[in-house]
Amino acid sequence: MTVVEAWNRRWATPEGRAEWTNPHPAVQALIPELKARGARTALDLGCGVGRHALHLAAEGFAVEAIDGSAAGVAATAKAAKARGLPLLTVRQGFIDELPFPEAAFDYVLSWNVIYHGTLGDVGRRLAEIWRVLKPGGLYQGTMLSTRNANYGVGRAVAPDTFVIDEVEEKSHAHFYCDAARLVSLFAGFELLSMSQEEQGKPGAWHWHVVAEPKK
């Protein structure tokens, strides 16, 4: 099962969407900094059911939200209409080749998204993020840490990349990295902050990253 198929199945039900409706506190906490920098445009890359895109639009940002899941896109668009958020545009698409010009956004957010794949996939996605960020813009996102309890579990399909066939949401490739690999991947960025945080449950270690593109 591909990552899009897995999440599309989850987003298609109210139960599957329920735990993905509230914006993460780390995203909320960055908004004052974005406003202080004069940021106006935002891209939510892998928006899911819109928990962050909706919040950003409500805060006054002009938001583009993109996701491969038709169910996620539909849920986000429906919520945006219900909340009266005309500054939010939602489209279905894939994250490896973004349909946006260079230097289009002040802020790119990709929460729990770009590590679905291999090291090469992550590198290509970061190159696209770098391309669409304005000079002085900010990227915020997550990566799976090698401290994560699922690191090394399942089938190894590439270096530091594993598939857990028995678990639907893990039945596609997940890439994990340590601090040295993270710094290497972000060579085109100035890392402003990087920390390891447990997300949702014990052992669910993720890197939280805020970075500025080097232009």
Backbone as ProteinMPNN parsed JSONL, in Angstrom:
{"seq_chain_A": "MTVVEAWNRRWATPEGRAEWTNPHPAVQALIPELKARGARTALDLGCGVGRHALHLAAEGFAVEAIDGSAAGVAATAKAAKARGLPLLTVRQGFIDELPFPEAAFDYVLSWNVIYHGTLGDVGRRLAEIWRVLKPGGLYQGTMLSTRNANYGVGRAVAPDTFVIDEVEEKSHAHFYCDAARLVSLFAGFELLSMSQEEQGKPGAWHWHVVAEPKK", "coords_chain_A": {"N_chain_A": [[0.842, -1.191, 0.0], [0.579, 2.202, -0.878], [1.781, 5.356, 0.465], [-0.061, 7.405, -0.007], [-2.415, 5.96, -0.511], [-2.77, 4.731, 1.995], [-3.192, 6.91, 3.775], [-5.318, 8.129, 2.525], [-7.344, 6.288, 2.942], [-7.576, 6.499, 5.715], [-8.334, 9.208, 6.078], [-10.861, 9.157, 5.016], [-12.844, 8.529, 6.821], [-14.784, 9.662, 9.653], [-13.76, 8.806, 12.122], [-11.113, 8.236, 11.496], [-10.168, 10.758, 10.885], [-10.373, 12.127, 13.254], [-8.28, 12.443, 15.23], [-6.578, 14.173, 14.026], [-7.157, 16.867, 13.789], [-6.486, 19.103, 15.292], [-4.184, 21.801, 15.404], [-0.62, 21.418, 15.706], [1.105, 22.283, 18.711], [3.712, 23.33, 18.344], [3.65, 24.422, 15.807], [1.716, 26.394, 16.108], [3.132, 27.978, 17.913], [5.098, 29.173, 16.39], [3.914, 31.15, 14.898], [3.81, 33.916, 15.859], [6.509, 34.678, 15.34], [6.594, 34.413, 12.546], [4.8, 36.432, 11.804], [6.147, 38.631, 12.828], [8.252, 38.728, 11.075], [6.999, 39.588, 8.864], [5.705, 37.772, 7.228], [3.437, 36.58, 4.786], [2.481, 34.708, 2.96], [1.848, 31.207, 2.764], [2.655, 27.74, 2.544], [1.195, 24.666, 3.005], [2.433, 21.679, 3.035], [1.483, 18.604, 2.26], [-1.058, 18.482, 3.587], [-3.014, 16.932, 4.825], [-6.004, 16.606, 6.597], [-6.24, 19.267, 6.973], [-5.521, 20.549, 9.391], [-3.448, 22.356, 10.05], [-3.363, 24.141, 7.872], [-5.896, 25.349, 7.929], [-5.763, 26.689, 10.389], [-3.645, 28.478, 9.92], [-4.743, 30.027, 7.848], [-6.866, 31.175, 9.229], [-5.414, 32.82, 10.852], [-4.735, 34.787, 9.161], [-2.977, 34.385, 7.034], [-2.236, 33.938, 3.551], [-2.9, 30.962, 2.196], [-1.692, 28.096, 0.566], [-2.638, 24.809, 0.224], [-1.68, 21.46, -0.081], [-2.111, 18.055, -0.947], [-1.739, 14.52, -1.454], [-3.914, 12.908, -1.044], [-7.202, 12.421, -1.935], [-9.387, 12.347, -0.226], [-8.433, 13.753, 2.012], [-7.977, 16.302, 0.896], [-10.594, 16.968, 0.16], [-11.853, 17.064, 2.68], [-10.453, 19.187, 3.865], [-11.096, 21.334, 2.151], [-13.87, 21.453, 2.511], [-14.041, 22.142, 5.228], [-12.78, 24.641, 5.164], [-14.589, 26.146, 3.661], [-16.821, 26.023, 5.352], [-15.894, 27.468, 7.522], [-15.51, 29.926, 6.481], [-13.099, 30.836, 5.068], [-11.559, 32.392, 2.844], [-8.923, 32.796, 2.078], [-7.631, 30.44, 1.844], [-6.472, 28.018, -0.316], [-6.96, 24.879, -1.742], [-5.528, 21.938, -3.057], [-5.208, 18.854, -4.879], [-2.296, 16.951, -5.104], [1.175, 16.065, -5.61], [4.156, 15.836, -3.595], [6.722, 15.815, -4.58], [7.223, 17.204, -6.939], [6.537, 20.343, -7.038], [3.777, 22.432, -7.884], [4.416, 25.215, -8.15], [5.901, 28.474, -8.557], [9.391, 29.566, -8.337], [10.55, 30.872, -5.212], [8.038, 31.477, -3.997], [6.787, 31.514, -1.516], [6.55, 32.703, 1.858], [6.658, 31.032, 3.982], [6.97, 27.621, 4.532], [5.411, 24.717, 5.511], [5.724, 21.408, 6.563], [4.492, 18.867, 8.008], [5.155, 15.888, 9.519], [5.536, 14.473, 7.067], [7.573, 14.52, 4.843], [9.348, 12.433, 5.288], [8.291, 10.073, 4.45], [9.314, 7.674, 2.593], [12.458, 7.224, 0.912], [15.943, 8.073, 1.608], [16.779, 9.448, -0.7], [14.31, 10.366, -1.667], [13.609, 12.175, 0.368], [15.66, 14.068, 0.085], [15.098, 15.13, -2.491], [12.624, 16.31, -2.005], [13.253, 18.252, -0.104], [14.816, 19.863, -1.711], [12.88, 20.903, -3.441], [11.327, 22.306, -1.597], [13.195, 24.216, -0.773], [13.419, 25.553, -3.21], [10.89, 26.821, -3.568], [10.699, 28.558, -1.448], [10.951, 31.918, -0.323], [13.801, 34.145, -0.178], [14.942, 34.541, 3.097], [12.671, 33.384, 4.043], [10.842, 30.906, 6.0], [11.178, 27.472, 6.826], [9.351, 24.867, 8.333], [9.218, 21.765, 9.907], [9.107, 18.149, 10.272], [11.092, 15.228, 10.981], [11.651, 11.717, 11.094], [13.257, 10.303, 13.897], [16.191, 8.355, 14.638], [15.966, 7.484, 17.181], [13.387, 6.749, 17.448], [10.891, 4.375, 18.312], [10.155, 2.618, 16.306], [12.299, 2.426, 14.638], [14.329, 0.369, 12.732], [12.511, -1.695, 12.819], [10.612, -4.118, 11.08], [10.77, -4.54, 7.461], [13.844, -3.802, 5.944], [14.264, -1.555, 3.404], [15.887, 0.232, 2.21], [18.83, 2.175, 3.056], [18.478, 2.926, 6.473], [15.717, 2.881, 6.256], [12.478, 1.64, 6.527], [9.803, -0.761, 6.304], [6.76, -1.663, 7.708], [4.895, -4.219, 7.286], [2.656, -5.301, 8.536], [1.253, -3.287, 9.752], [-1.025, -0.953, 8.819], [-0.707, 1.903, 8.459], [2.001, 2.015, 8.44], [2.864, 0.582, 6.331], [4.367, 1.304, 4.182], [7.363, 2.885, 2.947], [9.434, 4.318, 5.475], [11.679, 6.759, 6.425], [14.453, 7.233, 8.585], [16.544, 9.321, 10.646], [19.694, 10.354, 12.131], [21.288, 12.984, 14.096], [23.549, 13.9, 12.645], [23.01, 13.105, 10.008], [20.686, 14.548, 9.585], [21.604, 17.226, 9.652], [23.241, 17.127, 7.41], [21.339, 16.653, 5.364], [20.009, 19.079, 5.388], [21.759, 20.877, 4.235], [21.477, 22.969, 2.456], [20.203, 24.867, 3.891], [19.948, 27.183, 6.624], [20.011, 26.018, 9.769], [17.837, 26.856, 12.201], [16.632, 25.89, 14.469], [16.639, 22.685, 16.019], [15.277, 19.869, 17.414], [14.585, 16.946, 19.394], [11.526, 15.399, 19.804], [8.879, 13.692, 21.477], [6.063, 12.468, 19.88], [2.775, 12.224, 20.488], [2.812, 9.52, 21.572], [4.71, 7.396, 23.845], [8.044, 6.87, 22.817], [7.703, 7.714, 20.213], [9.603, 9.314, 18.643], [10.481, 12.297, 17.04], [12.279, 14.531, 14.921], [12.086, 18.002, 15.288], [12.129, 20.739, 13.259], [13.239, 23.983, 12.357], [14.068, 26.128, 9.774], [16.024, 28.221, 7.563], [16.254, 29.092, 4.169], [19.371, 28.973, 2.421], [20.364, 31.313, 0.166]], "CA_chain_A": [[0.0, 0.0, 0.0], [1.355, 3.43, -0.922], [1.474, 6.307, 1.539], [-1.298, 8.11, -0.35], [-3.524, 5.027, -0.301], [-2.967, 4.519, 3.43], [-3.786, 8.084, 4.397], [-6.634, 8.359, 1.92], [-8.283, 5.409, 3.654], [-7.796, 7.054, 7.058], [-9.061, 10.476, 6.01], [-12.206, 8.947, 4.48], [-13.815, 8.281, 7.89], [-14.704, 10.602, 10.779], [-12.889, 8.25, 13.156], [-9.743, 8.386, 11.034], [-9.799, 12.185, 10.888], [-10.614, 12.737, 14.566], [-7.081, 12.817, 15.99], [-5.722, 14.995, 13.169], [-7.88, 18.114, 13.532], [-5.942, 20.219, 16.064], [-2.812, 22.148, 15.016], [0.408, 21.084, 16.688], [1.539, 23.473, 19.457], [4.948, 23.903, 17.797], [3.256, 25.238, 14.663], [1.074, 27.586, 16.679], [4.128, 28.797, 18.602], [5.939, 29.887, 15.427], [3.156, 32.189, 14.208], [4.284, 35.275, 16.169], [7.762, 34.931, 14.625], [6.253, 34.624, 11.144], [4.197, 37.755, 11.677], [7.198, 39.616, 13.074], [9.06, 38.771, 9.858], [6.183, 40.095, 7.77], [5.259, 36.677, 6.361], [2.038, 36.657, 4.356], [2.108, 33.541, 2.149], [2.243, 29.943, 3.389], [2.363, 26.475, 1.879], [1.088, 23.493, 3.864], [2.847, 20.611, 2.134], [0.972, 17.401, 2.898], [-1.951, 19.138, 4.566], [-3.938, 16.01, 5.48], [-7.377, 17.123, 6.657], [-6.216, 20.72, 7.064], [-5.432, 21.102, 10.749], [-2.56, 23.515, 10.076], [-3.76, 25.097, 6.832], [-7.06, 26.089, 8.431], [-5.309, 27.571, 11.456], [-2.856, 29.542, 9.311], [-5.666, 30.916, 7.138], [-7.61, 31.928, 10.244], [-4.486, 33.819, 11.386], [-4.574, 35.83, 8.169], [-2.034, 34.057, 5.976], [-2.733, 33.387, 2.29], [-2.388, 29.601, 2.318], [-1.865, 27.025, -0.405], [-2.556, 23.506, 0.884], [-1.597, 20.409, -1.081], [-2.005, 16.693, -0.417], [-2.029, 13.495, -2.446], [-5.148, 12.211, -0.688], [-8.441, 13.088, -2.342], [-10.237, 12.483, 0.96], [-7.884, 14.834, 2.817], [-8.241, 17.565, 0.196], [-12.036, 17.25, 0.261], [-12.158, 17.452, 4.062], [-9.894, 20.518, 4.097], [-11.893, 22.31, 1.4], [-15.176, 21.557, 3.16], [-13.869, 22.885, 6.479], [-12.459, 26.027, 4.827], [-15.844, 26.782, 3.255], [-17.681, 26.139, 6.529], [-15.335, 28.48, 8.428], [-15.398, 31.194, 5.778], [-11.68, 31.147, 4.948], [-11.27, 32.537, 1.413], [-7.486, 32.87, 1.827], [-7.103, 29.075, 1.773], [-6.668, 27.279, -1.564], [-6.613, 23.475, -1.539], [-5.439, 21.178, -4.3], [-4.618, 17.519, -4.8], [-1.045, 16.892, -5.846], [2.249, 15.306, -4.977], [5.117, 16.739, -2.986], [8.041, 15.711, -5.184], [7.341, 18.265, -7.936], [5.505, 21.279, -6.599], [3.26, 23.26, -8.985], [4.537, 26.613, -7.753], [7.15, 29.077, -9.038], [10.449, 29.799, -7.358], [10.408, 31.956, -4.235], [6.605, 31.806, -3.949], [6.21, 31.484, -0.173], [7.292, 33.166, 3.032], [6.672, 29.961, 4.994], [6.564, 26.282, 4.097], [5.216, 23.771, 6.601], [5.496, 20.019, 6.146], [4.469, 18.203, 9.321], [5.015, 14.428, 9.442], [5.274, 14.183, 5.651], [8.619, 14.285, 3.839], [10.127, 11.226, 5.569], [7.653, 8.89, 3.862], [10.1, 7.329, 1.417], [13.866, 6.93, 1.144], [16.831, 9.224, 1.726], [16.709, 10.184, -1.952], [13.02, 11.066, -1.708], [13.684, 13.315, 1.285], [16.53, 15.068, -0.517], [14.38, 15.802, -3.584], [11.554, 17.133, -1.429], [13.871, 19.434, 0.49], [15.225, 20.732, -2.815], [11.679, 21.598, -3.888], [10.977, 23.264, -0.546], [14.163, 25.3, -0.912], [13.115, 26.296, -4.447], [9.68, 27.648, -3.485], [10.807, 29.507, -0.342], [11.575, 33.209, -0.573], [14.94, 34.464, 0.689], [14.468, 34.978, 4.405], [11.497, 32.619, 4.443], [11.069, 29.86, 6.998], [10.639, 26.114, 6.712], [9.123, 24.156, 9.59], [8.77, 20.401, 9.615], [9.539, 17.043, 11.121], [11.729, 14.031, 10.436], [11.718, 10.629, 12.061], [14.55, 10.129, 14.545], [16.625, 6.975, 14.872], [15.529, 7.124, 18.538], [12.0, 6.304, 17.363], [10.734, 2.958, 18.663], [9.985, 1.814, 15.09], [13.53, 2.354, 13.855], [14.842, -0.996, 12.642], [11.409, -2.659, 12.864], [10.053, -4.413, 9.766], [11.681, -4.82, 6.36], [14.723, -2.729, 5.481], [14.132, -1.434, 1.951], [16.961, 1.136, 1.827], [19.501, 2.556, 4.297], [17.671, 3.609, 7.497], [14.357, 2.972, 5.722], [11.817, 0.396, 6.905], [8.383, -0.964, 6.029], [6.117, -2.612, 8.628], [3.772, -4.679, 6.465], [1.495, -5.674, 9.339], [0.589, -2.076, 10.256], [-1.441, -0.259, 7.608], [-0.132, 3.234, 8.297], [3.451, 1.87, 8.322], [3.113, -0.423, 5.292], [5.137, 1.922, 3.11], [8.693, 3.222, 3.446], [9.664, 5.417, 6.407], [13.11, 7.032, 6.567], [14.849, 7.73, 9.904], [17.89, 9.901, 10.606], [20.293, 10.891, 13.35], [21.578, 14.41, 14.001], [24.518, 14.157, 11.587], [22.315, 12.975, 8.729], [19.754, 15.671, 9.479], [22.383, 18.41, 9.285], [23.662, 16.927, 6.021], [20.175, 16.835, 4.491], [19.645, 20.491, 5.383], [22.951, 21.645, 3.875], [21.057, 24.171, 1.743], [19.444, 25.69, 4.828], [20.485, 27.549, 7.932], [19.164, 25.41, 10.789], [17.594, 27.781, 13.308], [16.394, 25.053, 15.648], [16.388, 21.258, 15.801], [15.128, 19.196, 18.697], [13.873, 15.679, 19.331], [10.306, 15.446, 20.601], [7.965, 12.554, 21.365], [4.773, 12.9, 19.351], [1.58, 11.404, 20.682], [2.942, 8.348, 22.434], [6.1, 7.136, 24.214], [8.873, 6.252, 21.791], [7.431, 8.286, 18.887], [10.544, 10.425, 18.566], [10.615, 13.019, 15.783], [12.997, 15.792, 14.887], [11.364, 19.221, 14.957], [13.119, 21.58, 12.56], [12.923, 25.286, 11.76], [15.248, 26.443, 8.976], [15.959, 29.31, 6.587], [17.025, 28.687, 2.99], [20.53, 29.736, 1.997], [20.155, 31.716, -1.231]], "C_chain_A": [[0.882, 1.248, 0.0], [0.948, 4.352, 0.225], [0.172, 7.044, 1.251], [-2.506, 7.21, -0.116], [-3.821, 4.845, 1.184], [-3.658, 5.707, 4.078], [-5.143, 8.411, 3.789], [-7.694, 7.511, 2.613], [-8.593, 5.964, 5.045], [-8.653, 8.31, 6.994], [-10.506, 10.298, 5.569], [-13.259, 8.744, 5.562], [-13.684, 9.32, 8.991], [-13.762, 10.116, 11.876], [-11.418, 8.435, 12.771], [-9.256, 9.822, 11.078], [-9.728, 12.771, 12.289], [-9.349, 13.221, 15.263], [-6.147, 13.738, 15.203], [-6.374, 16.338, 12.86], [-7.304, 19.322, 14.269], [-4.51, 20.534, 15.632], [-1.82, 21.804, 16.114], [0.87, 22.351, 17.4], [2.804, 24.117, 18.897], [4.659, 24.792, 16.586], [2.599, 26.525, 15.154], [2.108, 28.534, 17.276], [4.989, 29.607, 17.635], [5.215, 31.075, 14.78], [3.572, 33.604, 14.587], [5.593, 35.639, 15.462], [7.505, 35.191, 13.145], [5.685, 36.021, 10.925], [5.232, 38.854, 11.906], [8.102, 39.779, 11.858], [8.276, 39.333, 8.67], [5.701, 39.028, 6.805], [3.779, 36.808, 6.046], [1.571, 35.398, 3.635], [2.661, 32.263, 2.773], [1.837, 28.763, 2.517], [2.329, 25.381, 2.923], [1.264, 22.281, 2.952], [2.526, 19.264, 2.772], [0.002, 17.786, 3.99], [-2.866, 18.18, 5.3], [-5.354, 16.548, 5.44], [-7.4, 18.602, 7.052], [-5.997, 21.325, 8.428], [-4.538, 22.343, 10.814], [-2.956, 24.568, 9.055], [-4.926, 25.96, 7.295], [-6.65, 27.092, 9.502], [-4.52, 28.755, 10.881], [-3.748, 30.542, 8.577], [-6.463, 31.767, 8.119], [-6.744, 33.018, 10.882], [-4.153, 34.901, 10.354], [-3.574, 35.573, 7.072], [-2.783, 33.609, 4.716], [-2.094, 32.01, 2.12], [-2.704, 28.775, 1.077], [-1.684, 25.717, 0.354], [-2.591, 22.423, -0.175], [-1.438, 19.06, -0.393], [-2.334, 15.712, -1.527], [-3.35, 12.8, -2.23], [-6.379, 13.01, -1.099], [-9.354, 13.314, -1.144], [-9.74, 13.609, 1.855], [-8.162, 16.196, 2.215], [-9.71, 17.95, 0.331], [-12.411, 17.712, 1.666], [-11.646, 18.858, 4.362], [-10.731, 21.589, 3.403], [-13.255, 22.524, 2.04], [-15.085, 22.382, 4.441], [-13.57, 24.355, 6.207], [-13.716, 26.786, 4.434], [-16.743, 27.021, 4.471], [-17.211, 27.256, 7.463], [-15.193, 29.851, 7.76], [-13.964, 31.672, 5.661], [-11.282, 31.261, 3.476], [-9.786, 32.578, 1.084], [-6.836, 31.494, 1.701], [-7.495, 28.425, 0.456], [-6.157, 25.861, -1.372], [-6.554, 22.773, -2.887], [-4.842, 19.801, -4.028], [-3.364, 17.49, -5.658], [0.011, 16.181, -5.03], [3.405, 16.23, -4.613], [6.484, 16.724, -3.659], [8.29, 16.754, -6.273], [6.212, 19.259, -7.668], [5.078, 22.209, -7.737], [3.272, 24.748, -8.661], [5.854, 27.174, -8.275], [8.18, 29.211, -7.935], [10.103, 30.971, -6.448], [8.961, 32.432, -4.117], [6.081, 32.023, -2.536], [7.16, 32.039, 0.884], [7.505, 32.036, 4.042], [6.208, 28.675, 4.332], [6.533, 25.375, 5.32], [5.013, 22.386, 6.014], [5.63, 19.136, 7.376], [4.176, 16.722, 9.15], [4.758, 13.959, 8.012], [6.512, 13.712, 4.891], [9.445, 13.036, 4.102], [9.452, 9.943, 5.068], [8.345, 8.58, 2.536], [11.53, 7.009, 1.818], [14.654, 8.222, 1.336], [16.77, 10.085, 0.462], [15.417, 10.97, -2.084], [13.063, 12.315, -0.837], [14.527, 14.426, 0.676], [15.843, 15.836, -1.634], [13.295, 16.73, -3.043], [12.125, 18.392, -0.78], [14.358, 20.401, -0.585], [14.034, 21.521, -3.358], [11.232, 22.643, -2.868], [11.904, 24.474, -0.623], [13.813, 26.187, -2.104], [11.94, 27.254, -4.273], [9.69, 28.64, -2.321], [11.468, 30.805, -0.8], [12.854, 33.34, 0.258], [14.43, 35.046, 2.008], [13.207, 34.294, 4.871], [11.856, 31.541, 5.452], [10.441, 28.545, 6.571], [10.465, 25.553, 8.116], [8.628, 22.761, 9.263], [9.359, 19.388, 10.573], [10.242, 15.972, 10.293], [11.68, 12.949, 11.511], [13.138, 10.481, 12.584], [14.901, 8.649, 14.659], [16.364, 6.543, 16.314], [14.102, 6.568, 18.538], [11.916, 4.791, 17.596], [10.587, 2.065, 17.439], [11.241, 1.741, 14.231], [14.078, 0.921, 13.895], [13.777, -2.077, 12.656], [10.876, -2.87, 11.446], [11.134, -4.701, 8.737], [12.535, -3.594, 6.043], [14.645, -2.691, 3.958], [15.171, -0.493, 1.357], [17.666, 1.52, 3.128], [18.595, 3.381, 5.215], [16.209, 3.782, 7.096], [13.669, 1.63, 5.894], [10.33, 0.423, 6.57], [7.861, -1.994, 7.02], [4.834, -3.075, 7.948], [2.501, -4.919, 7.275], [0.694, -4.473, 9.838], [0.264, -1.184, 9.067], [-0.744, 1.078, 7.426], [1.393, 3.201, 8.218], [3.83, 0.926, 7.186], [3.721, 0.172, 4.028], [6.422, 2.446, 3.752], [8.687, 4.433, 4.369], [11.172, 5.55, 6.604], [13.387, 7.681, 7.926], [16.262, 8.311, 9.823], [18.365, 10.324, 11.993], [20.665, 12.351, 13.108], [22.526, 14.727, 12.84], [23.864, 14.093, 10.214], [21.348, 14.136, 8.525], [20.481, 16.937, 9.023], [22.831, 18.313, 7.829], [22.515, 17.168, 5.046], [19.805, 18.307, 4.34], [20.842, 21.383, 5.037], [22.606, 22.935, 3.145], [20.3, 25.16, 2.609], [20.319, 26.1, 6.007], [19.539, 26.976, 8.978], [19.036, 26.371, 11.978], [17.278, 27.043, 14.594], [16.176, 23.618, 15.198], [16.356, 20.587, 17.166], [14.386, 17.889, 18.478], [12.703, 15.713, 20.311], [9.517, 14.154, 20.404], [6.6, 13.062, 20.921], [3.696, 11.862, 19.639], [1.702, 10.247, 21.644], [4.413, 8.118, 22.753], [6.845, 6.426, 23.085], [8.684, 6.825, 20.399], [8.299, 9.526, 18.665], [10.63, 10.978, 17.151], [11.578, 14.192, 15.978], [12.023, 16.912, 14.55], [12.389, 20.232, 14.432], [12.498, 22.905, 12.141], [14.19, 25.73, 11.041], [14.948, 27.546, 7.975], [16.765, 28.875, 5.362], [18.254, 29.578, 2.784], [20.352, 30.068, 0.526], [21.415, 32.34, -1.805]], "O_chain_A": [[1.824, 1.344, 0.787], [-0.084, 4.155, 0.867], [-0.616, 7.285, 2.165], [-3.516, 7.661, 0.424], [-4.983, 4.809, 1.588], [-4.606, 5.533, 4.844], [-6.024, 8.92, 4.481], [-8.813, 7.971, 2.843], [-9.735, 5.907, 5.499], [-9.595, 8.459, 7.772], [-11.307, 11.217, 5.736], [-14.452, 8.78, 5.264], [-12.585, 9.814, 9.242], [-13.05, 10.912, 12.489], [-10.583, 8.751, 13.619], [-8.069, 10.076, 11.285], [-9.091, 13.804, 12.494], [-9.347, 14.312, 15.833], [-5.048, 14.046, 15.663], [-6.166, 16.891, 11.78], [-7.607, 20.458, 13.905], [-3.697, 19.618, 15.506], [-2.135, 21.887, 17.301], [1.014, 23.394, 16.762], [2.951, 25.337, 18.969], [5.341, 25.793, 16.368], [2.901, 27.612, 14.663], [1.977, 29.752, 17.159], [5.554, 30.629, 18.026], [5.866, 31.924, 14.171], [3.683, 34.445, 13.695], [5.768, 36.78, 15.033], [8.118, 36.079, 12.552], [6.05, 36.706, 9.97], [5.193, 39.893, 11.246], [8.657, 40.855, 11.637], [8.837, 39.529, 7.592], [5.325, 39.344, 5.676], [2.969, 37.109, 6.923], [0.39, 35.055, 3.692], [3.796, 32.234, 3.251], [0.808, 28.793, 1.843], [3.303, 25.176, 3.647], [0.362, 21.911, 2.201], [3.204, 18.831, 3.704], [0.2, 17.465, 5.162], [-3.453, 18.562, 6.312], [-5.856, 16.907, 4.374], [-8.448, 19.132, 7.421], [-6.261, 22.512, 8.617], [-4.837, 23.28, 11.554], [-2.892, 25.763, 9.342], [-4.934, 27.171, 7.072], [-7.14, 28.221, 9.517], [-4.707, 29.895, 11.307], [-3.542, 31.752, 8.668], [-6.708, 32.946, 7.866], [-7.262, 34.013, 11.389], [-3.383, 35.818, 10.638], [-3.333, 36.453, 6.246], [-3.836, 32.978, 4.806], [-0.883, 31.906, 1.922], [-3.838, 28.758, 0.599], [-0.686, 25.537, 1.052], [-3.434, 22.457, -1.072], [-0.729, 18.933, 0.605], [-3.108, 16.022, -2.433], [-3.863, 12.159, -3.147], [-6.569, 14.143, -0.657], [-10.019, 14.346, -1.05], [-10.552, 14.352, 2.407], [-8.536, 17.133, 2.92], [-10.035, 19.11, 0.583], [-13.197, 18.646, 1.825], [-12.323, 19.635, 5.036], [-11.039, 22.624, 3.994], [-13.741, 23.653, 2.105], [-15.947, 23.22, 4.71], [-14.048, 25.227, 6.933], [-13.895, 27.939, 4.826], [-17.351, 28.083, 4.605], [-18.024, 27.911, 8.116], [-14.8, 30.822, 8.407], [-13.635, 32.776, 6.096], [-10.724, 30.316, 2.918], [-9.415, 32.412, -0.078], [-5.63, 31.392, 1.477], [-8.677, 28.291, 0.14], [-5.041, 25.662, -0.892], [-7.409, 22.978, -3.749], [-4.08, 19.608, -3.08], [-3.371, 17.949, -6.8], [-0.233, 15.753, -3.902], [3.607, 17.271, -5.239], [7.33, 17.556, -3.33], [9.434, 17.146, -6.507], [5.064, 19.02, -8.042], [5.925, 22.718, -8.472], [2.284, 25.452, -8.866], [6.825, 26.432, -8.423], [7.889, 28.999, -6.758], [9.452, 31.93, -6.862], [8.689, 33.632, -4.134], [5.036, 32.651, -2.361], [8.378, 31.873, 0.818], [8.427, 32.087, 4.857], [5.18, 28.646, 3.655], [7.507, 25.282, 6.066], [4.229, 22.205, 5.083], [6.726, 18.713, 7.742], [3.096, 16.339, 8.699], [3.867, 13.144, 7.772], [6.507, 12.609, 4.344], [10.185, 12.607, 3.217], [9.989, 8.85, 5.247], [8.007, 9.146, 1.496], [11.781, 6.57, 2.941], [14.105, 9.32, 1.24], [16.715, 11.312, 0.548], [15.421, 12.107, -2.557], [12.611, 13.383, -1.249], [14.153, 15.597, 0.741], [15.982, 17.056, -1.725], [13.082, 17.818, -3.578], [11.545, 19.471, -0.895], [14.318, 21.617, -0.395], [14.179, 22.696, -3.698], [10.808, 23.738, -3.239], [11.453, 25.617, -0.547], [13.898, 27.412, -2.025], [11.981, 28.378, -4.774], [8.791, 29.473, -2.214], [12.427, 30.785, -1.572], [12.97, 32.699, 1.303], [13.584, 35.941, 2.015], [12.712, 34.575, 5.963], [13.031, 31.295, 5.723], [9.335, 28.505, 6.032], [11.322, 25.737, 8.98], [7.726, 22.59, 8.443], [10.021, 19.734, 11.552], [10.021, 15.833, 9.09], [11.669, 13.251, 12.704], [14.102, 10.526, 11.819], [14.018, 7.797, 14.763], [16.522, 5.367, 16.643], [13.665, 5.981, 19.527], [12.767, 4.031, 17.132], [10.865, 0.869, 17.519], [11.248, 1.064, 13.203], [14.263, 0.346, 14.968], [14.097, -3.258, 12.521], [10.707, -1.908, 10.696], [12.261, -5.056, 9.08], [12.017, -2.488, 5.892], [14.929, -3.69, 3.297], [15.322, -0.424, 0.137], [17.153, 1.222, 4.206], [18.024, 4.391, 4.804], [15.542, 4.716, 7.542], [14.192, 0.599, 5.469], [9.692, 1.476, 6.554], [8.44, -3.07, 7.165], [3.806, -2.401, 8.025], [1.395, -4.758, 6.76], [-0.435, -4.637, 10.302], [1.169, -0.71, 8.379], [-0.237, 1.361, 6.34], [2.02, 4.229, 7.961], [4.985, 0.513, 7.084], [3.601, -0.394, 2.942], [6.546, 2.447, 4.976], [8.033, 5.439, 4.094], [11.856, 4.574, 6.913], [12.651, 8.565, 8.363], [17.081, 7.851, 9.028], [17.572, 10.609, 12.891], [20.39, 12.894, 12.039], [22.328, 15.714, 12.131], [24.134, 14.932, 9.354], [21.211, 14.645, 7.413], [20.022, 17.632, 8.116], [22.802, 19.304, 7.1], [22.701, 17.816, 4.015], [19.34, 18.728, 3.281], [20.921, 22.521, 5.501], [23.368, 23.899, 3.209], [19.81, 26.177, 2.116], [21.303, 25.436, 6.332], [18.387, 27.401, 9.068], [20.016, 26.656, 12.667], [17.612, 27.509, 15.684], [15.605, 23.364, 14.137], [17.283, 20.719, 17.965], [13.649, 17.737, 17.503], [12.872, 16.017, 21.492], [9.487, 13.592, 19.309], [6.049, 13.983, 21.524], [3.716, 10.76, 19.092], [0.801, 10.008, 22.448], [5.282, 8.589, 22.018], [6.324, 5.491, 22.478], [9.425, 6.465, 19.484], [7.791, 10.638, 18.519], [10.825, 10.234, 16.19], [11.671, 14.763, 17.064], [11.221, 16.781, 13.625], [13.383, 20.53, 15.093], [11.376, 22.946, 11.636], [15.272, 25.713, 11.629], [13.802, 27.779, 7.592], [17.861, 28.336, 5.515], [18.179, 30.795, 2.954], [20.202, 29.156, -0.288], [21.431, 32.74, -2.969]]}, "name": "protein", "num_of_chains": 1, "seq": "MTVVEAWNRRWATPEGRAEWTNPHPAVQALIPELKARGARTALDLGCGVGRHALHLAAEGFAVEAIDGSAAGVAATAKAAKARGLPLLTVRQGFIDELPFPEAAFDYVLSWNVIYHGTLGDVGRRLAEIWRVLKPGGLYQGTMLSTRNANYGVGRAVAPDTFVIDEVEEKSHAHFYCDAARLVSLFAGFELLSMSQEEQGKPGAWHWHVVAEPKK"}
